[in-house]
Amino acid sequence: MDDWRKDRIASALSGTNPTVLAKMKSGFAVFGDTQFLPGYCVLLGYPKANSLNDLSLKERSAFLTDMTIIGDAITQVYSPMRINYDILGNKDAFLHAHIFPRYDWEELQFRTKPMWLYPSINWSLPEYQYPQEKYETKKHELQTKLNELIR
């Protein structure tokens, strides 16, 4: 495992996390490690908090706004049919939001349900793993669009 994965926020702060797209008001926008839904991103809350409810109303607003800005960037670059947002914190006990583009090409059995119902093998199949050259162009486009929207 890459060292940056052990503490994604510390590696984002140090500049060693290769998935970072942008520093936002409430944390870091990062490109998802797995791209079986192309454009999947995560917002890593910073400074670290356990949950959304641990933040002040102003901080919550910033986090949720940043989350939707990432969704806007994904929409403009990947043209999904919709964006799904998911804040869980069950496995990684710090505030972070998953931003999943959803596509009309997905099989109906998956498209109409939470993406977590996809087969778990999708998270480890080599063709979907980042980093891969095939994701770099779109990642750069997404980073550019996100930085435009942040300004």
N, C-alpha and C positions, 0 to 999 in steps of 0.2 A: 504494500500500500504506500502511496505517495505520502510524504510527511505533511504536506499541506492539508490533507484530508483529516488528519488527527484533530486539528482545530481550525476550521474553515474561516472563522472570523479573525483569529490572530494572523493567519496566513494572508488574509485579505488586507489587514492593516500593514503587514510587512512587505506586501507586494509580491508574495510568492504563490498566491493562489491564482492559477492560470484561468479559472472560470469567471473571474470578476469582470463584469461588464461596466459597472459604474458605481461610484459612491453616491448615495442618495441621502436625503435629510434624515431618514430613519434607519439607515443601514447600507448593505451592499446588495446590488442586483448581481446575481451570478447565473451563468449558463448551466443548465442541468447536466449532471454527470452522464445521464442516460437520455438518448434522444429518439426513443421509439415513437414519441409524439413530438415531431420536430418543432423546436422553439421553446421547449419546456425550460422554465427558469425558476429560480428561488430567490426570495428576498430574505436575507439574513439580517435580523434586527440588531442594531448596534446603537448605543451600548446594550450589552446583553440584558435580557429580561426573561423571566420564566414564562410569562404569558402576556397576551394583549391586555388582560385585566390588571396587570402590574404597572401599566403605563398611565400617565395623566391623560385627560381627555385630549389635550393638545398633541401629545406624543402618539396617541392612538390614531388621531386624525392624520398625522403625518405618515404613519406606517401604512394605513389603509389607502391613502392617496398615492404613496409610492408604489404600492402593490398594483394599483390600477394603471398607473403610468407604465409600468412594465407590461401590463396587458395591452395597453395601447400600442406600445412599440412592437410587441409580438404580432398584433393584428396587422399593423402596417407592413411588416416584413414578410410574414408567412401566410397571410390571408386565410386564417382558420374560419370555421363557421361560427365559433364562439370561444370564449375563454372561461375556464373553470378556475376558481380560487379555493385553496384549501389550507387552513391553519389547524394543525393537529398538535404537535409537540409530545406525542406519546413515546416515541423512540428517542428522538433528540430533544431533550428537555430544555430548550431555549426557544424564544420566539423566532419563528420563521414561517414564511408563507410560500406554498407551492403554486405556481402559475402555469396551468396546463392549457395549451391550445387544443381544441377539439376540431376534428375534420370530418367532412362528409364522406371521405373514403374509408373511414374506420368501419369495421364490421358492425352491423346493427346491434349485435349482442353486447358489444363494448361501448359503442357510441352513445347509447342511451343510459349508461350507468356510470358510477364513479370510476375514474381511471384505475383506482386501486384494485378493481376486479379483473384487470388484465392478468394473464398468467405471470407469476412471479419471475419466470425465466427471462422475461423481457428486460428486467433490470440488470441482467448479467450477460446477455448475448453480446459477443464481441462487436458485431456490426453496429450496435447502438451506443457503444461506449465513447465517451470523450476522454482524452483528446484523439481526434482523428482528423486527418486533412480534409475529409469531405465536409466537416462541420465548420471549418475555419471561415469560409467566405460568408456564410449566413450569420455566424457569430459576429463577425466584423460589421455586417450590415445592421444587425440588431444593436450592437454597441453604439454605432453611429446614430441610429434613430433614437435610441434611449437618451444619448447625450443632447440631441436636438430638443427632445421633449422636456428634459430637465431644465435647460436654459430658458 
